[in-house]
Amino acid sequence: MGIRVACVGKAESALCIEDFDDFRDLPLQQLAGIMLGARVIVGPQCGATHFATLCGLPQVCWQSCREHAIRAEVDWNPFGVRTITMPGADHHWRDRIRWTPNLNDIVSAALKILKKATV
């Protein structure tokens, strides 16, 4: 399928998955250039996904409550970038960082964005 996957964010707080390109700790100007050439960003709602929105990069993101999903889709999306969010149930704030969506759901959403981009 020819998909190239990279990890972004701050090295001190973002993991790099084995065999993925490591683009953590890049200067914003360089990261913006990479995002402008990318087709989708996938990850938890964070600084990298917010920055991707400003670069016009479609995204699949997740967060722990519906209120945050509305922010990603509407409130913090001034250019109307295609965003698929996967909100969890409204967890107690201490449990929010432990919640992650099902991997098959993430892959399905990313493929949906990629398919839409090629149509």
Buried (B, 14 or more C-beta within 10 A) or exposed (E): EEEEEBBBBEEEEBEBEEEEEEBBEBEEEEBBEBBEEBEBBBBBBBEBBBBBBBBEBBBBBBBBBEEBBBBBBEEBBEEEBBBBBBBBEEEEEEEBEEBEBEEEEBEEBBBBBBEEEEE
